[in-house]
Amino acid sequence: MTAGSWVLMSLSILKNVKLADYTSWIIGGEAEYFCLPTTVDELKEALQFVKQNQLPVAILGGGSNVLVSDQGVPGMTICLRRFSEISTEIKNDRIYINCLSGTGKSELLKVFLKNQLAPALFLAGLPGDVGGGVVMNAGVAEAFMPREFMELVDAIEVMNLDGEIKKIEKSELNVRYRHTDGWQPDIVIRTFMSWPLEKDLSILQKVRDANKVRLSKQPLDMPSCGSVFKNPEGHKAAQLIDQCGLKGFRIGDAQVSLKHANFIVNLDQAKASDILNVILHVQKTVLEKTGIQLTNEVVKLGQF
């Protein structure tokens, strides 16, 4: 897995790590340097290493919604997959949740399910981690309440490349459809959330029913990044792609899903270049046939 490693105070820095193992598409070349911090202090150590060695830095969260170059990623890739911690407090008829950004949305889902609260239904359809939820303002097409991740958020904490931390209130952020601005160029490290304690005694059954529907409509048994394109105003990306006859379109082992046209799946040995070329072909075809420009949600890491 590695061709060398360094152990700092409590953090291991690895070299030449295959990033495909850390993405939901199971695609991508190697990270020149790689680490998996589990605490705020370990993240600071990683950034000190980056600064001392004058390395470019890339942040990799839960690995969904990201396309890693076949050529890999130069410099340091900091993977936040193990940067996970969650705590809750109930006061004044409200639940307050504090979690590190690498905490899986599935862990957040468990909190809302346990307390029989509406966000469980929303979260059941979202892959990835809490930090990604903030950055992408992750959302669902269904008319749930909440419908977008930032509806849960009160504030975030970010760390700059010098290891300094500051808290940013939601009111200071620019929140819009599938995107949150106002925290860059720092790293989102913690999220503060809350929700009214208004129990829905049928929420567990609603989540089960919604999961059955998703299994029937989405290729959840195949490597993908979730939805690739944002829904243009007044339209659904999947419907536009399907109308253009693109379901099943394939380059190499990258294919527009036969089950849901806004998913691109890795059939077996797809390359990042294959995925990117499918994305570009879909955008070009939909624009030519409908006049609508599809915007993709996928974050690219490395050289393309």
LINFENFEN-V304870 format. One line per field, one symbol per residue. burial: b if it has 9 or more other ideal C-beta (glycine too) atoms within 8 Angstrom, else e. A space follows every 10 residues. Layout:
BEGIN
burial: ???
END
This chain:
BEGIN
burial: eeeeeeebee bbbbbbbebb ebbbbebbbb bbbbbbbeeb ebbbbbbbbb beeebebbeb bbbbbbbbbb ebbebbbbbb bbbbebebee eeebbbbbbb bbbbbebbbe bbbebbbbbb bbbbebebbb bbbbbbbbbe eeebebbbbb ebbebbbbbb bebebeebeb eebebeebbb eebeebbbbb bbbbbebeeb eebbebbeeb beebeeebbe ebebbbebbb ebeebebbbb bbebebbebb eebbbbbeeb bbbbbbbeeb bbebbbbbbe bbbebbbeeb ebebebbbeb bbee
END
